[in-house]
Amino acid sequence: MSLTLDEFKHLLEDPNTIIIDTRSKDQWINSHIPNSLHIPPAAVKYAVAMGAIEKTSPLLLVLDLLLEKETLAYFSEAGFNSILGHLQGGFETWQASGLRHDMLIDVEVDELAMDIPFDEFLMPLDIREEEAYNKSHIKNSISLPLAEFMDPGSMSELDEHFNIYIISEDGTTNTLAASILKKQGIHNIRIVNDGWVAVQALKDKFNFETIKKPTITKTDSTKTSFLED
């Protein structure tokens, strides 16, 4: 259902309503409605798996006008049955009204490499799975897998005084992660374009660490020893 701006704003008064911006990464980065989650169709499976949205969640959609029919069809076929509607005219309607909007900073991986030695508050936030992080990660980076983003306890290390640089596997989910952090009041965020793939392409510019977990080996029937991998 297409909603006028007034109808859209009225539905936003319910704190349970979630704004889903389905536009491209670049469109969302450049400007978006505050507190919207960036969930294009390609990221829906991640958002559902981590609990950011449910198929019964009351959703308001902000669509790419060129992909409006296709996107609505996707959400319908995927079983989202509580969609309240989409903003008529898309984000342009919101922007033209003069209402407050937000943006995000994205950086290339070489900028991250240059900033690390000179910014004591810089936090590379690695959102890959724990197993991938353990194999290799940027030295002093923090591991927070995307799947744990809805756990308040997992967010305890994040604070607004850090300069947070989000690193996903290939850049696909970094705006989803950023939008969740922003919705929770953490705004000092940058995303690293192309994520870990880009880091590996410029690996001579970084220092890396690995995490080796102890393995258990039986020495006899009564004793157990712990060895490093």
C-alpha positions as CSV (number, residue, x, y, z in Angstrom):
1,M,0.0,0.0,0.0
2,S,1.3,3.4,-1.0
3,L,1.4,5.9,1.9
4,T,1.3,9.7,1.9
5,L,4.0,11.4,3.9
6,D,1.5,12.2,6.7
7,E,0.3,8.6,6.8
8,F,3.9,7.3,6.9
9,K,4.8,9.7,9.7
10,H,1.7,8.8,11.7
11,L,2.5,5.1,11.6
12,L,6.0,5.9,12.8
13,E,4.6,7.1,16.1
14,D,4.2,3.5,17.1
15,P,7.6,2.6,18.6
16,N,7.3,-1.0,17.4
17,T,7.2,0.1,13.7
18,I,10.5,-0.6,11.8
19,I,11.6,1.4,8.8
20,I,13.3,-0.8,6.2
21,D,15.2,1.1,3.5
22,T,15.6,-1.3,0.5
23,R,17.6,1.0,-1.7
24,S,21.1,0.5,-2.9
25,K,24.1,0.8,-0.5
26,D,25.2,4.1,-2.1
27,Q,21.7,5.6,-1.9
28,W,21.3,4.7,1.8
29,I,24.8,6.0,2.6
30,N,24.3,9.3,1.0
31,S,21.0,10.0,2.8
32,H,18.4,8.1,4.7
33,I,15.6,8.5,7.2
34,P,17.0,8.4,10.8
35,N,16.6,5.0,12.5
36,S,15.9,3.2,9.3
37,L,17.5,-0.2,8.8
38,H,19.3,-0.8,5.5
39,I,17.9,-4.1,4.3
40,P,17.9,-4.5,0.5
41,P,16.5,-7.9,-0.7
42,A,20.0,-9.4,-0.7
43,A,20.4,-8.8,3.0
44,V,16.9,-9.9,4.2
45,K,18.1,-13.4,5.0
46,Y,20.8,-12.0,7.3
47,A,18.4,-9.6,9.0
48,V,15.9,-12.4,9.7
49,A,18.6,-14.9,10.9
50,M,20.0,-12.4,13.4
51,G,16.6,-11.3,14.7
52,A,16.7,-7.7,13.4
53,I,13.3,-8.2,11.8
54,E,10.7,-11.0,11.8
55,K,8.2,-11.9,9.2
56,T,5.5,-10.6,11.5
57,S,7.2,-7.3,12.3
58,P,5.3,-4.1,11.4
59,L,7.3,-2.7,8.6
60,L,7.4,0.6,6.7
61,L,9.3,0.4,3.4
62,V,11.4,3.0,1.6
63,L,11.9,1.7,-1.9
64,D,14.0,2.4,-5.0
65,L,11.3,3.8,-7.3
66,L,12.9,2.0,-10.3
67,L,12.6,-1.4,-8.4
68,E,9.3,-0.8,-6.6
69,K,7.3,-3.6,-8.0
70,E,10.1,-6.2,-7.8
71,T,10.9,-5.3,-4.2
72,L,7.3,-5.5,-3.1
73,A,6.9,-8.8,-4.8
74,Y,10.0,-10.2,-3.1
75,F,8.8,-9.3,0.4
76,S,5.4,-10.7,-0.3
77,E,6.7,-14.0,-1.7
78,A,9.2,-14.2,1.3
79,G,6.2,-14.3,3.7
80,F,6.3,-10.8,5.3
81,N,2.7,-10.4,6.1
82,S,2.8,-7.3,8.3
83,I,4.0,-4.7,5.9
84,L,2.1,-1.4,6.7
85,G,3.0,0.2,3.4
86,H,5.7,2.1,1.5
87,L,6.4,5.8,1.3
88,Q,4.8,7.3,-1.8
89,G,7.5,8.8,-4.0
90,G,10.2,7.0,-1.9
91,F,13.0,8.8,0.0
92,E,12.7,11.8,-2.3
93,T,9.3,12.6,-0.7
94,W,10.9,12.7,2.8
95,Q,13.8,14.7,1.6
96,A,11.7,17.3,-0.3
97,S,9.6,17.9,2.8
98,G,12.7,19.2,4.7
99,L,12.5,16.5,7.4
100,R,15.7,15.5,9.2
101,H,17.7,12.9,7.4
102,D,21.0,11.1,8.2
103,M,24.0,9.8,6.3
104,L,27.0,7.5,6.7
105,I,30.7,7.7,5.9
106,D,32.3,5.0,3.8
107,V,36.0,4.7,3.4
108,E,38.4,2.7,1.1
109,V,40.6,0.2,2.8
110,D,43.8,2.3,2.2
111,E,42.2,5.1,4.3
112,L,41.7,2.6,7.1
113,A,45.4,1.5,6.8
114,M,46.5,5.2,7.0
115,D,44.3,6.1,10.0
116,I,45.2,3.1,12.3
117,P,48.7,4.4,13.3
118,F,47.5,7.9,14.1
119,D,44.1,7.4,15.8
120,E,44.2,6.0,19.3
121,F,40.4,5.7,19.4
122,L,40.1,3.9,16.1
123,M,38.3,0.6,16.5
124,P,38.2,-1.9,13.6
125,L,35.0,-3.8,14.2
126,D,35.2,-7.1,12.5
127,I,31.7,-8.5,12.0
128,R,32.7,-11.8,10.3
129,E,32.0,-15.2,11.8
130,E,34.1,-16.0,14.8
131,E,35.9,-18.9,13.0
132,A,37.0,-16.5,10.2
133,Y,38.1,-13.9,12.7
134,N,40.2,-16.5,14.6
135,K,42.0,-17.5,11.5
136,S,43.2,-14.0,10.8
137,H,42.2,-10.4,11.7
138,I,43.6,-6.9,11.9
139,K,45.7,-6.5,15.0
140,N,43.7,-5.1,17.9
141,S,40.4,-5.3,16.1
142,I,37.2,-6.3,18.0
143,S,35.2,-9.3,16.9
144,L,31.4,-8.8,16.9
145,P,29.8,-11.3,14.5
146,L,26.8,-9.9,12.8
147,A,24.6,-12.6,14.2
148,E,25.2,-11.2,17.7
149,F,24.2,-7.6,16.9
150,M,20.8,-8.0,18.6
151,D,22.3,-9.1,21.9
152,P,22.7,-6.1,24.2
153,G,25.5,-7.8,26.1
154,S,27.6,-8.1,22.9
155,M,27.4,-4.3,22.4
156,S,28.9,-3.5,25.8
157,E,32.4,-2.8,24.3
158,L,31.1,-0.3,21.8
159,D,31.0,3.4,22.8
160,E,30.4,6.7,21.0
161,H,34.0,7.9,21.8
162,F,35.4,5.2,19.6
163,N,35.9,5.8,15.8
164,I,34.3,2.5,14.6
165,Y,35.3,1.1,11.2
166,I,33.0,-1.8,10.2
167,I,34.6,-4.7,8.3
168,S,32.3,-7.4,6.9
169,E,33.4,-10.3,4.8
170,D,32.9,-8.6,1.4
171,G,31.0,-5.4,2.2
172,T,27.6,-6.9,1.6
173,T,26.3,-6.6,5.2
174,N,28.3,-3.6,6.5
175,T,25.5,-1.1,6.0
176,L,23.0,-3.5,7.7
177,A,25.4,-3.6,10.7
178,A,25.9,0.2,10.6
179,S,22.1,0.9,10.5
180,I,21.6,-1.3,13.6
181,L,24.3,0.5,15.5
182,K,22.9,3.9,14.5
183,K,19.4,2.8,15.6
184,Q,20.9,1.9,19.0
185,G,22.4,5.4,19.3
186,I,26.0,4.7,18.1
187,H,26.7,7.1,15.3
188,N,30.5,7.5,15.1
189,I,30.8,4.9,12.4
190,R,32.5,4.3,9.1
191,I,32.2,1.3,6.8
192,V,35.1,-0.2,5.0
193,N,34.2,-0.7,1.3
194,D,34.5,-4.3,0.2
195,G,35.4,-5.4,3.8
196,W,37.8,-8.2,4.5
197,V,38.2,-8.9,0.8
198,A,39.7,-5.4,0.4
199,V,41.9,-5.8,3.5
200,Q,43.4,-8.9,2.0
201,A,44.1,-7.2,-1.3
202,L,46.2,-4.6,0.7
203,K,47.5,-7.0,3.3
204,D,51.0,-5.5,3.3
205,K,49.6,-2.4,4.9
206,F,48.2,-4.1,8.0
207,N,49.4,-6.1,10.9
208,F,47.5,-9.3,11.5
209,E,46.8,-11.7,14.4
210,T,45.3,-15.1,14.8
211,I,43.7,-16.8,17.7
212,K,44.7,-20.4,18.5
213,K,42.3,-22.4,20.6
214,P,43.6,-25.2,22.8
215,T,42.9,-28.7,21.8
216,I,42.3,-31.6,24.2
217,T,44.4,-34.7,23.8
218,K,44.3,-37.8,25.9
219,T,47.7,-38.8,27.3
220,D,46.3,-41.9,29.1
221,S,43.0,-43.2,30.5
222,T,43.1,-40.9,33.5
223,K,44.9,-37.7,32.4
224,T,44.2,-35.0,29.9
225,S,46.6,-32.4,28.5
226,F,45.9,-29.2,26.7
227,L,48.0,-28.3,23.6
228,E,48.0,-25.3,21.3
229,D,47.0,-25.9,17.7
